[in-house]
Each structure stands twice: as C-alpha cells, then as structure tokens.
C-alpha cells in the first residue's frame, strides 16, 4: 500500500520558516508526482521527508519494512529498484534516485524553491559540511547493517551494542557542537534562522540520540536547534511517529 503526502495550508510555524505536508491513504488528494520508498524510523528517509516537506511537495509514500521478514528491502522486487537494498529510494517519472543526499540534491535542482542551500558558495560549503559531518561521520557507524553485524556476526551483547551506538553519537555530537559554535553562522537553526540541508540531517540524528536515551544537554547548540526545528510543521510531519508505517 502507498500513501499520499500533499501540500496543505496551515498556520505558520515560528517566524516564517514553515512548510507543510499532510498525509492520507492514497486517493484523498490524488496521486503524488513522486514516489518515496521509506521506513518510518530510517534517519536517511527522515532527511528526505523533511526536504520534501520544506519544498511543500506532494509524493506517494511506499513503506519498506527494514526488519519484518528479514527486511523487505532485501526482496528481489525491491532490489530491482534499488540494488543497494536500502532506503530511501525516490522515483520521479523515469528517474530512480538512491542515497538520501543525492535525492535531496535532485529535489533541490529540479524544484529549487524554496532553496535548501544558501546563496553564496561559502555558505553553501558550510551547510554541506554540517550535513556531511552527520551523514558521513556519525550516521554510518550506527546504521542497521552495522548494528546487525555487531550482534549477529561478532556476537556482541545488547549492552555492548547500545554502548557502541551511544559512544559514536556522543563523540560525533561533541565535534559537531564545536563546529557550530566556532563557525558562528548558526542562529535558531544550523544556518541563521532558515531551514537548510543541514537541519534536515541534524534533526533525524537527534531523534536517534533520544531513542537511545542520550542526553543532549551537553550539546546546547544542537539541542536548541533541534527544539526550534521541531516547532516547524515540515519537521513535525516528517517525524517517524507521524508516518503511516509507524509502529
């Protein structure tokens, strides 16, 4: 089953940084122009959902359960679509795009307004550096495949696996916090007060931290940005608990 996410006007979020995406079973608002294969708790999928919402774009949501039956992403049908056997996958007409940051780039290039990147090369590099610090330095160490390898192949205990998870998020957040503070371009969000690619990456990682009961108080800038972002409708509606496949 797929679900349709479509733009729906609502009251503005804090300041003017608001965009919305409302969900329903397929048919209520018609068919979205894009199809997103997603899992509610996948932080990579979460990034893309935020980006789509910030752009106020409609799309069909197709759940891919990463755990049930050994993982629906490993099915032959899904592998034909995405040989990497991961989520998210975005289908836009004849184009099939994989990898969350490539998908967000695609969205930014094909639907440029409102922009997810700043106007100057220097500021764009800063936003990308924050996003990549999260997507390339923190997230890969704790994704599902790594955790399964630790548990099933190396035989580590649940306690050791959870300690691994917490260690790499805390270490990554310490570095990210220092980056945000020393650079000076963070405001209410990672870059001033306007949502960007950096915030789309940061919010899912903080969600993961909370899920594993990591205290974010030692990272006040990260904590503050997350709290502000989660007042914005586009971020709220992208949250895992708001997805049609949430458990």
N, C-alpha and C positions, 0 to 999 in steps of 0.2 A: 504494500500500500504506500502511496505517496501522499504528501500533504502540501497544500499551497500556502506560501507566505507572501502576502501582498501589502503594498503601502496602504496605510490607514491614518488619516489625520487625527492627532491628539493634541492635548495641551503641551506647550513647550516644556522641556526639561530645564535644568539650571542654565541661566543665561540663554544663549541661542543655540547651544550645542545639542540639538535634538534631531533625531530621525527615528522612524518607526517602521516596524514590520509586524503585521498581525497574522496569526496562524489559524488554520482550519483544515478539516478534511478536504481533499481535492474536490473542486466543483463549486464551492461557495462563492469564490471570486473569479472563477475561470482558471485557466492554466498559466502558470508562470512561464516566462520566456527562457528561463534557465532551470537546470535540474541539479540539485546538490545532494550527493550521496554522503551521508553524515552519520555520526554516532553521538548521542547527546553528551557524553562525558569526554569525548575526544577534544583535547585542547587545540589541536590543529584545525578541526572542524569548527570549533568555537570561534577561532580567529576569523574564519571566512564568514561565519554567520554575522559577526559584528560588522565586518566590512560591507556585506550586502545590505545590512540594516542602515548603516551610516549613509549608504548611497540611495537608500529608500527604494530598493529594487525588489520586484516580485520574483519568486522562484518556487519550484517544486522541491519539497524535502523528501528524500528517499532514505529511510532508516537502514543502516547496515550494522547489525549487532556484532560487536567485536569479540564477544565471549560465548554466546549461545551456540551450541552445536559445534564447539571448537573454533567458532569465528566465521560469520557469513562472508567476511572479506576474503576468505580462502577458497570460496566456491569457484568452480570453473566459470560460471556465468559472470561473476564479478571480476575475475582475473582477466577475462576478455576485455573488459572495460578499463581496468587498471592492473597491469601485470605486477606492480609493486605490492598489490594486495593490502593497501592501506586506505584510510580515509583522511581527508575528503577527496572526492572527485567532483569536478564541475563539468557538466555538459551544457554547452551553449551553441545551439544549432548543430553544425557538423564538427565543432571543436570539442575535444575532450581534454581537459586540463587537470593535471595532478600536481601535488605538493602545494601546501597552503599558501606559501608566499608567492609562488608562481600564479596561483589562482587570484590572489589579491592584486598582483601586478596586472593580470589580464583585465580584471574589473576596472582598475584604475585607468588603464589605457583605452578601454572600449567604452567606459562610462565615466568620463573624467570629472563630472560634477556631482556633488561637492568633492573636492580633492582630499585624498588621504595623505598626501605629501605636501610639504611647504613649497613656496615659490622659488627659493634660491637653492643653488647647488650645495652650499654649505649646510643649510638647514635640512635639506633632504638627506644629506650624508649622515647628519646627526640622528635623524629619525630612524633611518635604516640601521645605523649602528646599534641603537637601543633594541630595535626589533630583532636583529640578528643575534645580539647577545642573549636574548631569551630563547629564540627559536633554534639556535645552533650550539649554544654553550650550556644552557640549563635543561631544556626540554628533552633532547635526545638521550640523556643519561637515565631518564625516568619514564620512557615510553613503555607501552605494554609489552613489546617484544623483548626489551631488556629485562623487565621485571620477571617475565616468564622464564627467560634463560637463567636468571639468578635462582629462581625457585625450582624449576624442573630439571635443568641440566647440572647446575652447580650444587643444588641441594641445600641452599641456604634456608634458614628458618624464616618464618614470617616476621619475627622481631628484627632479624638482620636485614631483611629486605626493606622493611619500613625505615630502619636506621639509614640505609643507603639512600633512600628517597629523600629523607629529611636533610641528610648531610649535603647533598648536591643542590637542593633548593636553597638552603641557608647560605652555602658558600656562594652560589650564583647571585642571590639577592644582596649579599654584602658588597660584591663587586658592582652590581647594577646600581645600588643605592649611592655608592661613591661616585659613579659616573654621572648620575642625575644631578647630584649636589654640586660636583666640581664644574660641570659644564655650564650650569646656570640658566639653561633655556627652559627648564621645567617650570610650569605655572600650576594651575589647578590640574593639568594633565601633563603628559610627558613633554609636550612642546607647547608652551603657553597654555591657553585655555581652550584650544580647538582640538577635537579628536583626530588622531592620525593613526597610521600603521603601527606606531609604537604602542599606543594604548590598546589596539586590537590584539597585540601579542602579550602585553603585560597582564591584562585582566584575567585571561584563562590560566596563566601561571599562578596568579594569586589564588584563584579558585582551587587549583591543585594543592597549594600550600595549606589552605584552610581545610581541605578534605583530609589531609594527613595531620591535622591539628598542629600545624606550625605557627608559632606566634610571630606575627608580622610587626609587632610593636618596635622591635629593634631596627626596623627599616621604615622610618616615619614618612619619608617621601613616597616610597612605594605604597605604603598603607594609605596615605592621604589621596594619592592619585586614584587608587582602586575605589575608595569610598566615594569620591566625586564622580568617577565614571559610572558607577552603579546607580547613580541618580538619573542617568540619561537613558531614555527609552530604548534606544538602539542597543545598548548594552544589556539592559534588563531583559529584553525579549530574546536575546541571543543566549541567555543563561541556560545551563543544562536542564534545570528543573522546569523550564518553560517549553522544552521540546516535546514533540508528540511521542517520542520513544522513551521519554524519561521513566525511570523505574524507582 
